Amino acid sequence: MKCDACGTESDFEASFIKERKSFQSTQRTLCPTCWIRRRNLFEGWYQVAVLVGGVIGYILLWLNPWSHIGHFLTTLFLIDLFLILTIVPHELGHAIAGRLCGWRVFAVVIGMGKQVFKFRLFGIIFFLHWLPIAGVTRLAPIDARWFRVKRFLVFLAGPAVNAAIATIILLIWWDSWRDFGLMGLPRAARLCLWANLWVMVFNLWPRQSKTLNMATDGKQLLKTFSKKQEDIEELQAARFALEALVRRDEYQDRAGALDWCNRGLALFPHNIYLLNMSGVLCLDQQNYSHARKIFIELLSRETKPDGTRYVILNNLAYANALIGDPELLPEADAYSKEAYSAAPWVPSITGTRGTVLVEMGQIEAGIKLLKEAFEKASSSRSKAENACHLAIANARIGNRDQADKYLKLAQQLDSQCRLIERVQAEFQKTLH
């Protein structure tokens, strides 16, 4: 399948998004990267237009308090503002309910697009992104006791908070509402009421959210009591995998990450996500041969062409490339090619393909892909790893200035990057 916007082709058709063209009956096909870019661009310009309209509206009302256009523009602005503000209490409702039910709450994410900042509070990581639409709370059960009841309460809590805010507004202006209906409320209170009711209904509507690519609260509530025992165990295992991921990426605590992973595997030894995380942590420890064994085992279980298989193929190809055995390079080439053909928009897959090409001697082609992966990578750790591979590639073609540049860049991005020593060893072989 081919993306109509950027021309990217992939064998993994399920990852493409089809949407109807504006004011037309025909559809366009978009890869995930182009779809996210278009969505963020549209939402970004929409927010700018509403903000500018709000400013113009208040100026018009200042000049003429009876201006219909001014009232219209400021009403749109206030509705948008309150819709944004309702996201925070909604997600906090999920987080607080999760804590009260004894679940592990990992993070609260507000907005989409590029991350603006993050902070930790009460053991929860809060992320704020530049596009203030939507939100998600990442949490998982610690045990299976009263699982279905707790899960129901956790997913109900977000809409319940919005309903509570709407109720409080009505109670504050009870006399005005009783005598004159909703129009008796102050405009800001009335619009805040509508915004909370809209968010409540929108989230309780059982469907798959296209924006977040996940089920809404309503659909999650319906699915709660149909969960099987294996589903519950998988969610419990996910808790250990998420703990390991947070320790590794947010706290730079690889020993703690490995401990959480091993604790999870002791309880759920066949869980694919824990095993994959174990392999990734072996890569961090430069235990590439053991990582390879783990990924080979996982690959034998994942025969269906889906996202999980492509992740495993990518990880196995990367382990093969780092082992340094020429006999493993054909396998690395085949697996990285298959993963890249399926998901060329994923930075880690692009970076692995570039790494394999460099190890096979196709330096220029590898550098091109590694640069692309470096630009698209979202974390400093991933950027540092790509910079290290770029340093190695440039060292092998005798480009000392570029090699030094990427090594320094990797050190600035992540001074503890596991590949820095590998780069320095490469410099000793090729540049001296």
Secondary structure, DSSP 8 states (H G I E B T S, - for coil): -B-TTT--B-S-GGG-EEEE-TTSS-EEEE-HHHHHHHHHHHHHHHHHHHHHHHHHHHHHHHH-TT-HHHHHHHHHHHHHHHHHHTHHHHHHHHHHHHHHTT-EEEEEEEEEEEEEEEEEETTEEEEEEEEEEEEEEEEE-SS-TTHHHHHHHHHHHHHHHHHHHHHHHHHHTHHHHHHHGGGGS-HHHHHHHHHHHHHHHHHHS-SEETTTTEE-HHHHHHHHTT--HHHHHHHHHHHHHHHHHHHHHTS--HHHHHHHHHHHHHH-TT-HHHHHHHHHHHHHTT-HHHHHHHHHHHHHH--S-SHHHHHHHHHHHHHHHHHT-GGGHHHHHHHHHHHHHH-TT-HHHHHHHHHHHHHTT-HHHHHHHHHHHHHH--SHHHHHHHHHHHHHHHHHTT-HHHHHHHHHHHHHH-TT-TTHHHHHHHHHHH--
